[in-house]
Amino acid sequence: MRLVFAGTPATALPSLRTLIDSPRHEVVAVVTRPDAQSGRGRKVHPSPVAELAEEAGIEVLRPQKAGDPAFLDRLRALEPDCCPVVAYGALLPQSALDVPRHGWINLHFSILPAWRGAAPVQHAILHGDEITGASTFQIVKELDAGPVYGVVTEEIRASDTSGALLERLAVSGAGLLAATLDGVEDGALEARPQPADGVSVAPKISVADARVAWDRPALHVDRLIRACTPGPGAWTEFRGQRVKLGPVRVLAGERLAPGGIAASKTSVRVGTATDAVELGDVQPQGKRLMGAVEWVRGVRPEGEESFK
């Protein structure tokens, strides 16, 4: 089939590479978000999907909105049979959805109808799910509610961050997306409506949401930090300044006052509503990432000082 691929971040790259290499399909163009500022220097860079497409000699479309008339005219001229989507990051109007004869097929990183929305992997970790996965479905106007073509599953490990889990899902999901497109082309695959039960929503996790509440149980603190790693980054306050936190280790049976800090030569522990947790890496405001022991040697907490 003739494909126009829509995607933006690095998460979409395994799928794009798989489809570029597919002997059955031709990626005639990609659609991605406009170039944006990134990195410490805030320089303008193309998206990871745009960079890969340009390396492969594939046309790149960067509409401000997917309903822009010029974009729609070019999309129609390309005559795609189908538009696969992986983390494009913008709404698709009906005028765009109507262009390809097989529609737009999205790879979403959850087992639908669970965790519809922008942050399915983060919410799966945050809520303690044991299993997650990826689904391919036909895009409709309602958010992530279209009929499903196929699913792959993935166990959530006790140490998984959202970044690590998403890396695995991006790879297994790429195979699922390619198999879905093969089945659609053959006429052998039929999308089935999502069940009405089991719907949950996964909105974007904001920086405010990522603040650690030390009066919550250790299990929640551990999940929140892993869910927010690498983005938006879990954090707390010390002496009025933010400190970003990497994944922690729950210390069963050790108790400290919530937010209280206990340090030794080899570890830094912090209290929660239940067990204490041992800090891993931290990043003080305006400084580099470092181990918690190095950080505590520099700040030397005194008396009743604690994380807020």
N, C-alpha and C positions, 0 to 999 in steps of 0.2 A: 504494500500500500504506500501511497504518497503521504508522508507525515509532516506536520508542522508541530514541533515539540515546544511546549511552554514550560519554563522553569527558571529559577534564579540562583539559589545558593549551591554550595558544594554538595549538599545532600542529593541534588538532582543529577550529579555527574555520572554515577554508575548506570543510571537508566539511559541517559543520553549516549554514553559510550556503547552500551549494549545495542541500542537501536541503530547507531551509525554502523556498527559491525554486522548487523543482521543481513543475511543474504536475501531475506524476504521483503524488506521494507526499505524505503528511501526517505531520509530526512532532508526535505527540500528547504526548510528554514527553521529557525527557532524564534520564539517570542520570549522576551525577558524584560525585567524591570530596567528603567533607565539607569545609566551610570550614576554611581553615588559615591559620597565621601566615605573613606574607611581608613583604618590604621591610625597610628599616633600622629602622623602629619596631616591627617584629614584630607588627603589628596583624593581626587576623583578617579575612580577605577571602574572598569566594566565588571559585570557580574561574573562569577565563575562559569556559568553556562555560556555567556557571551564569549568569554575567552576560549573555551573549548570549541565552540562552533567556528570561531574565526580561524583557529588552528586547523580545523578540518575543511576550511573553505566553504562553509555553509552560511547562507544569508542570515543576518541578525536583524530582527525587528524589535524596536524599543518604544512602543507607544506609551505616552503618558497615561492614557486610559484605553482599555481594550474596546471601547466604543467609539474611538476616534474615526471619523469617516475615511481618512487616508489609510489608516491601518486596515480597516474592513475591506476597502477596495483592493489592497495588496493581498490580503488573505484570500479573497475570492479569486483573484488572478492566479494564485498558486494552486488552486483546485485540490486541496488536500482531501484524501479519503477519510482521514481521522486525525485528531489532535490530541496526543498524549500529554498529560500534565503532571508535573512533580514539583510541588512547592513553588508555584509561580508567584503567589503573593499579591494578587489583585483579583477583583471581581470580574467575572465574564458576563457581559450582557447577552440577552437572548439573540440579538443581532449577530453576535459572534458565534454563539452556540449553534446557530442554524446553518453555518457555512459548510462544515464537512458532512458528508453523507452518513458517516458512522459516528458523528458527534465528537465530543471531547471526553476522553477517558482519563480519570484521575487516579494516581497512586497515592493513597492516604495511609499514614502510618498508625493505624489502629485496626482493631477488628470491629468494623461497623455493625450495629449502630453505636457502639461504645466510642466515646471521646471524639465526637464531631467537633471541628474547630481548629484553631491555629496552633495549639500546643498539645497534641495528643500524647506524645512520648513523655513530656514533663508531667502531665497529670497522671499518667499510668504509674509512674514511679512515686509521685507524691501521695497517691491514694493506696499504695501498697499492693497493686495488682501483681499476680504471680506470672501471668501470661499476657502478652500483647501480640502484635503482628502488623500486617499490612493488608490493605484491601484495594482492589481495582473496582471502580464504579463509574457509571455514566453520570456526567455532571448535569444537574438540573438547577432550576432557579433557587430552590431551598438549599441551605448550607449542608453539604456533605450528606444529602438525603437520597441521592439517586440509587437506582438498582445496582446490585453488586455482581460483578463477573467472577471474582475469585479472591481467595484469602491465603496468606501464609502466616504461620504462627512463630513466635519467638519467646523463649523463657526469659524472664527478667531476673538477672542475677543479683545477689545481695549487695554486690559492690558496684553495680551499674550506675553510671551517671547518664544523664539524658544524651550527652554527646556520644558516649560509647555505645549505648543502645541504638541510637539513631544511625550510627555507622553500620552496624550489622543489618538493620532493617533496610537501609538504602541499597545494600548489596542483594539481599534476598528479594527485596521488592522489585529490583530491576529485572530479575528473572521472571517474576510474576507478571510484570507489565508486558514484557516481550511475549510470554505465553498467551496472555490475554489478547494482544493484537493479532497473534497467529490464529487464535480461535475465532476471533471476529471476522478475519479475512476469509477463513474457511467456511464460515456460517455454522460452525459446530458449537459455538458458545453463546449462551443466552443469559442476559442479566436478570437477576431475580430481585424482587422488591425487598427492602430491608424490613425486618420484623418491627412491629410497633412497640414492643417491649424492649427494655434494656438501653434506651437512648440516654446518653450522657454527653455533656458539653465541655469542651476544653478550651476556654478562652486564653488569650495571650497572658503570660505571667509577667507582671510589671516589676520594675525595680522596687517599688513599695511592697509588693507581695513577697519579694525575696528577702525581706528583713527577718532575721531569726528571732523568734520569741522564746526566750530561755525558760519561761514558765510553762512551756509545753513539754510533753514527754520526750525522752531521748529518741524514741523511734520516729517521732514526727520531725525532730530536728535533723536527724540523719537523712530522712527521705527528702525533706525540703532542700537541704544543701545539695544532695545528689541530683535532684530534679532541676535545680538552677545552675548546674555545672555543665557546659561552660557559660551559658547565658540564661538570664541576665546577670547571674553571679550572686550567690547568697552573701549577706553582709550583716554586720552588727556595728555598734558604736563603742569606742573606747576613748575616754577623755574628750568627748565631743566630736571625734573624727571617725569616719567610716573605715572599717576593716573588712575586706573581702575574705571569705572563708572557702577553702577547699574541702573535700569530703573528710568526714570525721569517723572515729571508731567508738562504738558504744562500749562502755566499761561496766559490765554487769556487776551490780552489788556495790559500786562505789558511789557515794552520795556527797554532793556539795550543794550549797545554796544556789538557786537558779541565777545563772550569769556569773557566779563566783569563779575566780581563777585560782588554780593551784599549779605551781610549776616546780619542776625538778631539773636536774642537768640533762635529762633524757626525754622529758615529756611535758606537755601543757594540757591540763584537764580543765573542763568548764562544767559547771553544774546546770542541770535541767530540772524539770518537775519530778523526774524519776532518777535514772542512772546518770552519772557524769559521762561526758564524751571527751575523747582525746583528739586534739586538733592536729590536722596535717599541715598543709600549706596555708599561709595567710598572705594578704597583700594590703599593707597599710595605705591609706589615702595618699596618692602622689608618689608612691614608692614602688619598688620592684616586688615580685613574688618571692617569698622566702619561707623557710621552715618555721614552725611556731616557736621552737626553742630559740632560734636566732632572734626572732621578733621579741620574745619576752626578755631576753638578755639586754636588749636595747631600751625597752620601756620601763623595766623594773617595777611591776605593779606593787603598790603599797597597801597594807592594811586591808580595808574593806573594799578596795577598788574592784569593779566588776564590769562585765559587758552589759550594755543597755539595749 
